[in-house]
Structures are given as C-alpha cells and as structure tokens.
Amino acid sequence: MAGEGCEPGAPGFAVDARDGRVGRVTGRSGPNVRLRPPGGGPEWDCPPEAVRPASPGVVLRARVTEINREGQLPR
C-alpha cells in the first residue's frame, strides 16, 4: 500500500485490486483498509496488499460522481 491517497485517514481515493472498485479511503478496520464508494454507499474492507493508488483519471471521475451526488435534489 503506497502512494498518495492510500494511507488511512488521508483524503483520497484508492482502487481495490481484487475487483477494481474505486473508493475513498476512510480509515482502518483492524488490519484492513476501509473504502467507501464515490457518491456514497456501504463501506467495505480491503486487505492492505490489495489497495492500489487511484490514477488521476479515476480520481477525477470519482470526484465528479461525488459532486453530482451532492447536487441531486431530494426526492
């Protein structure tokens, strides 16, 4: 687990290399890293060896997803 945005507690996005899901790093759960999908949803645990830094393009898409989600009107 190396690279900006992969340290628990640091703002940033990472990729779960096991299945390619992108998530914002939210902290640790025991030895695992906790990730939350952009725009919300349930967090999941990822082993530290499976966490990869998100590329700039992936980070941009994730941030756009979050901004779009924040801008939705209540239903």
Backbone as a ProteinNet text record, in pm:
[ID]
protein_1_A
[PRIMARY]
MAGEGCEPGAPGFAVDARDGRVGRVTGRSGPNVRLRPPGGGPEWDCPPEAVRPASPGVVLRARVTEINREGQLPR
[TERTIARY]
85.3	0	89.3	104.3	187.5	120.7	161.7	108.6	12.5	-1	-88.4	-232.8	-303.1	-443.4	-468.7	-363.6	-383	-364.7	-307.5	-290.1	-423.7	-463.4	-590.6	-596.2	-710.8	-728.7	-690.3	-609.7	-570.9	-683.1	-715.7	-820.1	-769.1	-845.3	-803.1	-876.8	-850.6	-916	-814.2	-862.4	-779.1	-862.8	-794.7	-860.2	-839.6	-946.4	-939.3	-897.4	-773.4	-718.5	-785.5	-858.7	-925.4	-1037	-1108.4	-1221.8	-1230.5	-1136.7	-1133	-1222.2	-1290.7	-1376.4	-1292.4	-1346	-1281.2	-1350.3	-1273.3	-1333.1	-1248.6	-1315.5	-1245.2	-1195.6	-1070.5	-1012.6	-1073.3	-1133.7	-1198.5	-1130.4	-1041.1	-971.7	-932.3	-918.8	-881	-983.9	-995.2	-1076.3	-987.1	-923.4	-821.9	-706.7	-663.8	-552.3	-596.7	-727.6	-778.9	-798.6	-800.7	-830	-978.6	-1046.2	-1188.6	-1202.2	-1287.5	-1313.2	-1463.3	-1500.4	-1641.6	-1653.7	-1753.5	-1767.9	-1795.4	-1749.2	-1777.8	-1928.3	-1974.5	-2116.7	-2195.7	-2130.6	-2198.4	-2219.6	-2269.9	-2292	-2218.9	-2237.5	-2174.5	-2023.2	-1954.5	-1808.6	-1774.9	-1651.6	-1604.3	-1459.4	-1417.9	-1281	-1197.5	-1073.7	-980.4	-847	-789.1	-657.5	-555.5	-462.2	-366.1	-288.1	-261.8	-184.6	-265.3	-396.9	-482.3	-521	-476.2	-508.2	-404.3	-452.9	-365.6	-403.5	-305.6	-340.8	-427	-521.5	-607.4	-534.1	-546.1	-483.3	-555.4	-491.9	-557	-692.1	-705.7	-832.4	-941.3	-905	-1000.6	-1043.2	-947.4	-978.9	-1074.9	-1050	-1137.4	-1280.1	-1294.8	-1428.3	-1497.3	-1420.9	-1478.7	-1524.3	-1444.6	-1483.7	-1607.9	-1616.2	-1734.6	-1857.4	-1843	-1953.8	-2000.4	-1906.4	-1943.1	-2013.7	-1960.3	-2019.9	-2159.3	-2176.6	-2308.4	-2406.7	-2362.4	-2449.9	-2491.6	-2397.4	-2428.7	-2528.6	-2525.9	-2611.5	-2751.2	-2780.8	-2913.8	-3015.6	-3131.7	-3240.6	-3300	-3350.3	-3415.6	-3536.7	-3562.9	-3675.1	-3790.2
-117.3	0	122.7	182	300.1	399.7	524.1	626.8	718.8	836.4	937	890.9	913.2	876.8	736.2	660.7	523.5	509.9	608.2	599.4	622.6	534.6	552.6	688.1	751.7	882.2	995.2	965.5	1067.3	1082.2	1206.7	1221.6	1168.7	1090.6	1040	914.5	871.4	754.1	644.9	521.9	405.7	305.3	207.5	102	-30.1	-105.3	-240.4	-330.2	-374.7	-450.9	-586.4	-633.1	-762.8	-758.7	-646.3	-639.2	-507	-416	-290.9	-180.8	-204.6	-99.3	17.3	137.2	259.9	306.3	354.9	405	511.5	595.4	695	623.7	644.8	584.6	654.6	574.5	632.5	593.6	497.9	457.2	311.1	254.3	113.9	39.7	-87.3	-178.3	-297.3	-294.4	-395.5	-378.6	-486.5	-474.1	-423	-418.1	-381.7	-231.4	-188.3	-50	-41.5	63.8	84.7	178.9	141	222.6	245.9	365.1	397.6	440.1	388.1	423.6	573	629.9	770.7	793.1	898.2	927.4	858.7	776.8	711.2	563.1	500.4	356.8	289.5	160.2	89.3	79.6	98	81.4	-66.5	-94.3	-231.8	-234.3	-351.6	-372.4	-426.8	-380.5	-426.8	-456.2	-572.2	-600.4	-499.6	-457	-354.6	-391.4	-519.9	-560	-548.5	-534	-522.2	-377.2	-281.2	-140.5	-80.1	-17.3	48.2	194.6	281.9	423.5	439	529.7	557.5	653.1	627.6	714.9	849.2	953.7	1085.5	1082.5	1005.4	996.9	932.5	830.1	762.1	855.8	930.7	1027	1132.9	1183.5	1284.7	1232	1111.5	1053.2	1034.1	991.2	970.1	1102.6	1206.9	1337.8	1391.4	1373.6	1417	1340.8	1212.2	1132.6	1188.3	1220.4	1275.3	1410.4	1497.5	1630	1617.8	1531.6	1510.2	1457.4	1367.9	1310.2	1417.6	1504.7	1613.1	1711.7	1728.9	1826.4	1778	1651.3	1599.9	1655.5	1688.3	1737.2	1621.9	1652	1544.4	1491.6	1364	1300.2	1277.5
0	0	0	-114.3	-123.5	-215.1	-201.8	-290.6	-220.4	-273	-215	-219.3	-108.8	-103.3	-54.4	-25.1	20.9	171.1	235.7	379.7	447.2	537.8	606	673.7	662.9	721.9	628.8	527.7	430.7	329.2	293.3	191.8	59.2	-5.8	-134.6	-172.8	-293.5	-347.8	-372.3	-365.7	-392.8	-470.3	-526.6	-603.4	-530.2	-516.2	-461.9	-577.8	-575.9	-687.7	-705.4	-606.5	-618.7	-721.4	-729.1	-821.7	-897.1	-874.4	-949.5	-896.2	-782.8	-726.6	-677.8	-695.9	-651.9	-524.8	-428.2	-305.5	-240.6	-162	-81.3	43.9	78.4	198	319.4	408.3	526.1	656.3	653.7	775.4	771	891.1	904.3	987	958.8	1037.7	1067.5	1183	1213	1115.7	1051.4	956.4	818.8	794.4	662	647	522.4	487.8	456	505.5	478.3	360	265.7	146.6	134.3	84.4	59.1	-86.3	-157.5	-298.8	-317.4	-427.7	-454.9	-463.7	-403	-406.7	-298.1	-216.4	-105.5	-128.3	-26.1	-30.5	83.7	97.2	208.5	192	303.3	303.5	294.3	252.9	253.1	298.4	344.5	389.9	275.9	270.2	168.5	235.1	209.4	266.8	213.6	297.6	256.4	129.9	111.1	-7	-136.1	-124.6	-243.7	-274.5	-192.6	-215.2	-308.6	-413.4	-511.3	-522.8	-547.5	-567.6	-691.8	-684.8	-799.6	-893.8	-1022.7	-1122.2	-1123.4	-1176.7	-1181.6	-1252.5	-1359.4	-1430.2	-1345.8	-1271.1	-1183.2	-1070.7	-1016.3	-910.6	-962.7	-1082.4	-1140.8	-1156.8	-1210.3	-1226.7	-1091.6	-991	-857.9	-797.3	-813.4	-759.7	-830.7	-961.8	-1036.3	-986.6	-962.7	-909.3	-775.6	-686.9	-556.5	-570.1	-654.7	-673.6	-732.3	-830.4	-889.8	-785.5	-703.3	-598.7	-500.1	-461.6	-367.3	-426.3	-558.3	-622.7	-655.9	-629.5	-661.2	-564	-618.2	-534.5	-455.6	-335.8	-257.6	-333.7	-317.3	-387.8	-296
[MASK]
+++++++++++++++++++++++++++++++++++++++++++++++++++++++++++++++++++++++++++

